[in-house]
């Protein structure tokens, strides 16, 4: 089932609100991920938050390499936390941090 126009609009607005300096290419990738069928039950902001954090983790950090080397999920997340935070700060997207209030 296709994503509704309203859902696409809500996701686009959430991206603009939560990460105003996100590069266009990254925003497109995150918008697509946030529109995935398994994200439908989430609010647009939560879908964007989860999609953005996963995208950053897999695109801009050593997370996958650490997992391939045998680190468990929580340890790998710990070791890439600073890298994720750095990208979020560049995007002025501190609201995307898991412990940020919305």
N, C-alpha and C positions, 0 to 999 in steps of 0.2 A: 504494500500500500504506500502511495506517495505521501510525502510530507505536505501538510496543508500550507497555504500561503500565510496564514496567521502564525503558524509555528515557525516558519522561515523568518518572518518579520520579528517575532519575539526573540529568536536566537540571534539575529543580526543586531537588535537593540541591546541584548545582554552583552554581546561582544564589545560593542561600542562603549557601554557603560563600565564594564569590568576591566577592559584592557584597551584604553584609548590610543595607545601608541604601538599597538601590535602591527607588525608589517602585514601588508595585504596578502602575500602568499601564505603566511602562517594562519591568518584569519580564515582564508578559504578552506584550508585543511581542517581547521578546528570546527568551522561551520558545518562542514560535511560530516565530521565525526559526531557532532552534537545532534545532527539530524537522523542518526542511525535508528533503526527500529527499536533496538533495546534501550534507547534513551527516552522513548515516548512518555513513559510514566513519570519522568522527572520534570521539574519546572525548567524553563529555558535557561535560567541562571545556573541551576545545578548541572544541567547537561553541558553547558559551556565550561563550567568549572572543571568537571571531570574530564571532558575532552581535552581541554587546554593543558591540564596537568599531565595527562598521559602523553599528549603530543610532545610537550617540552621534555619530559623524561626520556622518551624514546628517540627524539630528534637531536636534542642539544646536550645530552649528558652521557655518561659512561654506564648508565643503568643496565643496558642489555649486555654489555661486556662483563660487568660485574656478576650478573646472573649466570652468564655462560661460564664464568670462572668458578661457579659453585656457591656464591653468596646467596643466602636466603633473601626473600623479598624485603623483609623489614631492614635487614642490614644494608642491602643495596639502596633502599630509599634513604636511609640515614646518610650514606656516603655521597649521594647526589643532591641532597637537600640544598646545599649552598649554591650549586649550579642552577637549580630550579629557581631559587630565590633571586639570583642575579638576573636571569631572563625576565622574571616577573617585574623586577624593579625597572629594567630597561623599557618594558612595555607599560609602565605605570599601572601595573595590575596587581598590586598588593592584595586587593580584595579576593583574588583567586587563591591565595594561600589557604590551606585547609583550616587553620585556626583563626582566620579573619572573620570578623562579624559582617553580616550583610544587611 
